[in-house]
Structure formats: C-alpha cells, structure tokens
Amino acid sequence: EEEGINWGYSLATILDEITMNPVTFRDGQFQELDPLAEPELYPFSPPVGAQTVHHSLHSEIATLPLTFADRGVREVSYKINHFGLAPDVFERLKLLVDLGLASKEPLTVAGTSLRPRDVLIAALSRQVAPATQPFEDTSEELVTEVRGRDSDGPVKVTVRTICPGKPDWGLSGDALVTGVPSAIAAVWIASGRLRAPGVNAPESVVEPEAFFREMAARGAETRMAVERSVTG
C-alpha cells in the first residue's frame, strides 16, 4: 500500500496559494504577482537552514502597509517555503494544478456536474498518514526583516522566532507556532487584558514584548538583531 502524505494544513488553502495571484506592496501601492513568483534561497537559522521561498497570498499584506502608513512604509512582502511540503510532494501537487485539476470551473462527466478541485481534494485527502517524523525533529522559523532609517541613519532590524516541536503536546514546530498565537490572544481577550472591540489587525492591538514572552514560555524563542554600516 502506498504511504500516505501529511499535508500539514488545509488542502483548499494550499491550492488557493498555488493558483491565486499573491499580493505585494511596492512603491506605496498594492500589486499582484504571478503564483510562486520571485523564488530565492533564504538563510534560515539551524536546524531549518537555507530554504527556497516564494511570494504567497497572505493576510499580513492587507494590514501591515495600512497599520504603519504613518511610518512611511513603501514595501511589504510575504514569502513562504513551498507551504511546508517536501520538494517532491510539492512538485507532484504543482503538476496536478498545471493539468487543471485544481480548477473551480464545473465539468460535466457522465451526466454529473462536478468541479475538478472538489474531486482532487477528495482524492488527496485519502493520502494522509500520521506524521512519521518525531515531533522533536521538526522546527519552523518565522523571520521579519525591516529596512529603513531612524535618527542614527540606515538600519536593518531582523526578528527571528524559531519553534521546535513539542512532543509532550503532540505538536510539530509549525503547528505550535501557528496555533499558539491565536490561543494567547483568546486568553487575553477572555481575561480582559486585550480590550480592542471590533475587528483589528494583530499588530495594532497586541503588546509585542508581552506576546513574545508568552510565546517563549511555550517553546517559541524570539531574537532580534540590529545591523548598521560601520561607515555610517
């Protein structure tokens, strides 16, 4: 029997991110790019190491340029490494997409109307197996780079949050760093610590230092580096 595949998260979301145009913010304007645009090798920290990343449709781009508009933000982009899929799995999935099997346009087959995407998701959802890699061997790193100027001149600030797997919780590093932030925010809302009625972008209402301390208590450590030219 063929070994199954652990998709990591929603197949529908992965297919959307492969087929829909990602948005970036450049020269003070939102711009659409082609799916998987501008791949580059990025140096993540060990044990993640260098990985190929590409543009992806993600919600951060919708809010960050607006939240920090008064800081003169001119460029915001988001890149990801093949949605966390192994290279061979990603290439196989990309082939299915290129063949049109992720289309949402209905087809009539033997008198029945169906969407190729629905069939693809149903078929691929059967190809799921429990993770074979020990949780302690999984890690995810989220990196934010900010380039600009302050009172001392040009500066680059890099913030890295790295999260290993947590075996006693039964969570991989990517699952933990995805789910825990929402859980922290939910606790803060329930306790009254976070009081921001309505719909708000996280970066506009969450206390960053306190949030990073909560993340660190759960195994996701954050480091910040500031780089300047020695010649000014």
C-alpha positions as CSV (number, residue, x, y, z in Angstrom):
1,E,0.0,0.0,0.0
2,E,1.3,3.4,-0.9
3,E,2.5,5.5,2.0
4,G,0.2,8.5,2.8
5,I,1.2,12.1,2.9
6,N,0.7,14.5,5.8
7,W,-0.5,17.8,4.2
8,G,0.2,19.9,7.2
9,Y,-2.9,22.2,6.8
10,S,-6.0,22.7,4.6
11,L,-5.5,21.4,1.1
12,A,-8.0,24.0,-0.1
13,T,-5.8,26.8,1.2
14,I,-2.7,25.2,-0.3
15,L,-4.4,25.0,-3.7
16,D,-5.5,28.6,-3.4
17,E,-2.0,29.7,-2.7
18,I,-0.6,27.8,-5.7
19,T,-3.2,29.1,-8.1
20,M,-4.2,32.6,-6.9
21,N,-2.1,35.7,-7.5
22,P,-0.1,36.8,-4.4
23,V,-0.2,40.5,-3.5
24,T,2.8,42.6,-2.6
25,F,3.1,46.2,-1.5
26,R,5.7,48.1,-3.6
27,D,6.3,51.8,-4.2
28,G,3.4,52.6,-1.9
29,Q,0.9,50.5,-3.9
30,F,-0.6,47.0,-3.7
31,Q,0.5,44.9,-6.7
32,E,-0.5,41.4,-7.9
33,L,2.2,38.9,-8.9
34,D,2.1,35.5,-10.5
35,P,1.7,32.5,-8.2
36,L,5.0,31.3,-6.7
37,A,6.8,34.5,-8.0
38,E,10.3,35.5,-7.4
39,P,11.8,32.4,-5.7
40,E,15.0,32.9,-3.7
41,L,17.2,30.9,-1.4
42,Y,16.8,32.4,2.1
43,P,19.2,31.7,5.1
44,F,17.1,30.5,8.0
45,S,18.7,29.6,11.3
46,P,19.7,26.0,12.1
47,P,18.3,23.4,12.2
48,V,16.0,24.8,9.4
49,G,18.8,26.0,7.2
50,A,18.7,27.6,3.7
51,Q,15.3,27.1,2.0
52,T,13.7,28.3,-1.2
53,V,11.0,30.9,-0.6
54,H,8.5,32.5,-2.9
55,H,5.6,35.0,-2.7
56,S,2.3,33.7,-1.4
57,L,-1.2,35.1,-0.8
58,H,-1.2,36.0,2.9
59,S,-3.3,38.3,5.1
60,E,-0.3,40.3,6.5
61,I,0.0,42.3,3.3
62,A,-3.6,43.5,3.7
63,T,-3.0,45.2,7.0
64,L,0.7,46.0,7.6
65,P,1.0,48.7,5.0
66,L,-2.1,50.4,6.4
67,T,-1.2,50.0,10.1
68,F,2.3,51.5,9.6
69,A,1.4,54.0,6.8
70,D,2.4,56.9,9.1
71,R,5.9,55.4,9.3
72,G,6.4,55.9,5.6
73,V,6.2,52.2,4.7
74,R,6.8,51.7,1.0
75,E,7.3,48.0,0.7
76,V,5.8,44.9,2.4
77,S,6.1,41.3,1.1
78,Y,5.5,37.8,2.4
79,K,7.3,34.7,1.3
80,I,7.0,31.0,2.3
81,N,8.8,27.8,1.6
82,H,6.5,25.6,-0.6
83,F,3.8,25.6,2.0
84,G,5.8,23.3,4.2
85,L,5.7,20.5,1.7
86,A,8.6,18.3,0.8
87,P,10.1,19.2,-2.6
88,D,8.9,16.0,-4.3
89,V,5.4,16.3,-2.9
90,F,5.2,20.0,-3.9
91,E,6.3,19.2,-7.5
92,R,3.7,16.4,-7.8
93,L,0.9,18.7,-6.5
94,K,2.1,21.5,-8.8
95,L,1.8,19.1,-11.8
96,L,-1.8,18.3,-10.9
97,V,-2.5,22.0,-10.7
98,D,-0.9,22.7,-14.0
99,L,-3.0,19.9,-15.6
100,G,-6.1,21.8,-14.5
101,L,-7.2,19.6,-11.7
102,A,-7.4,22.4,-9.2
103,S,-10.0,24.3,-11.4
104,K,-13.2,25.5,-9.8
105,E,-15.0,25.6,-13.1
106,P,-17.6,22.8,-13.2
107,L,-17.3,19.9,-15.7
108,T,-20.0,17.6,-16.8
109,V,-18.8,13.9,-16.6
110,A,-21.2,11.1,-17.4
111,G,-24.1,13.5,-16.8
112,T,-22.9,14.7,-13.5
113,S,-21.6,18.3,-12.9
114,L,-18.6,18.5,-10.7
115,R,-15.6,20.7,-10.0
116,P,-12.2,19.2,-10.6
117,R,-10.9,20.8,-7.4
118,D,-13.6,19.0,-5.3
119,V,-12.5,15.7,-6.8
120,L,-8.8,16.5,-6.3
121,I,-9.3,17.4,-2.7
122,A,-11.4,14.3,-2.0
123,A,-8.8,12.1,-3.6
124,L,-5.8,13.7,-2.0
125,S,-7.5,13.8,1.4
126,R,-7.3,10.0,1.4
127,Q,-3.5,10.2,1.0
128,V,-2.9,11.3,4.6
129,A,-0.9,9.4,7.2
130,P,0.2,10.2,10.7
131,A,3.4,12.1,10.8
132,T,6.4,9.7,10.7
133,Q,9.0,12.3,11.7
134,P,9.4,12.7,15.5
135,F,8.0,16.0,16.8
136,E,11.3,16.9,18.4
137,D,12.9,16.8,14.9
138,T,10.6,19.4,13.5
139,S,11.2,23.1,13.6
140,E,9.8,26.2,12.0
141,E,11.3,29.7,11.8
142,L,9.4,32.9,11.1
143,V,11.6,35.8,10.0
144,T,10.7,39.5,9.7
145,E,13.1,41.9,8.1
146,V,12.6,45.7,8.4
147,R,14.8,48.1,6.4
148,G,14.7,51.8,6.8
149,R,16.1,54.8,8.6
150,D,16.0,56.1,12.1
151,S,17.6,59.0,13.9
152,D,21.0,57.3,13.5
153,G,20.7,56.6,9.8
154,P,20.1,53.5,7.7
155,V,19.3,50.4,9.7
156,K,18.1,46.8,9.2
157,V,16.2,45.0,12.0
158,T,15.7,41.2,11.8
159,V,13.4,39.4,14.2
160,R,13.5,35.6,14.2
161,T,11.1,33.3,16.0
162,I,12.1,29.7,15.9
163,C,9.9,27.0,17.3
164,P,10.9,23.3,17.7
165,G,8.4,20.6,18.0
166,K,6.8,19.8,21.4
167,P,6.5,16.1,21.9
168,D,4.6,16.3,25.2
169,W,1.9,18.4,23.4
170,G,1.9,16.2,20.3
171,L,2.7,19.2,18.1
172,S,5.2,19.8,15.4
173,G,7.0,23.2,15.4
174,D,4.9,24.6,12.6
175,A,1.6,23.5,14.3
176,L,2.7,25.1,17.5
177,V,3.8,28.4,16.0
178,T,0.6,28.6,14.0
179,G,-1.9,27.7,16.8
180,V,-0.4,29.2,19.9
181,P,-0.6,32.9,18.9
182,S,-4.4,32.7,18.5
183,A,-4.6,30.8,21.8
184,I,-2.7,33.6,23.6
185,A,-4.9,36.3,22.1
186,A,-8.0,34.3,23.1
187,V,-6.8,34.1,26.7
188,W,-6.0,37.8,26.7
189,I,-9.5,38.7,25.4
190,A,-11.2,36.4,27.8
191,S,-9.3,37.8,30.8
192,G,-9.8,41.4,29.7
193,R,-6.2,42.1,29.1
194,L,-6.8,42.7,25.4
195,R,-9.5,45.3,25.0
196,A,-10.0,46.2,21.4
197,P,-13.6,46.0,20.3
198,G,-14.3,45.2,16.7
199,V,-12.0,43.8,14.0
200,N,-8.4,44.8,14.4
201,A,-5.1,43.8,12.9
202,P,-2.9,41.9,15.5
203,E,0.0,44.4,15.1
204,S,-2.2,47.3,16.0
205,V,-3.6,45.9,19.4
206,V,-1.2,43.2,20.7
207,E,1.6,44.1,23.1
208,P,4.7,42.7,21.3
209,E,7.1,42.2,24.2
210,A,4.5,40.5,26.4
211,F,3.3,38.4,23.4
212,F,6.9,37.2,22.7
213,R,7.3,36.3,26.4
214,E,4.2,34.2,26.2
215,M,5.5,32.5,23.1
216,A,8.8,31.8,24.7
217,A,7.1,30.2,27.7
218,R,5.6,27.7,25.2
219,G,8.9,27.0,23.4
220,A,9.0,29.6,20.6
221,E,12.0,31.7,21.2
222,T,12.4,35.2,19.5
223,R,15.6,37.0,18.8
224,M,16.2,40.5,17.3
225,A,19.3,41.8,15.5
226,V,20.1,45.4,14.5
227,E,22.5,46.0,11.7
228,R,24.2,49.2,10.7
229,S,27.0,50.2,8.4
230,V,30.3,50.7,10.3
231,T,31.0,53.7,8.0
232,G,27.6,55.3,8.6
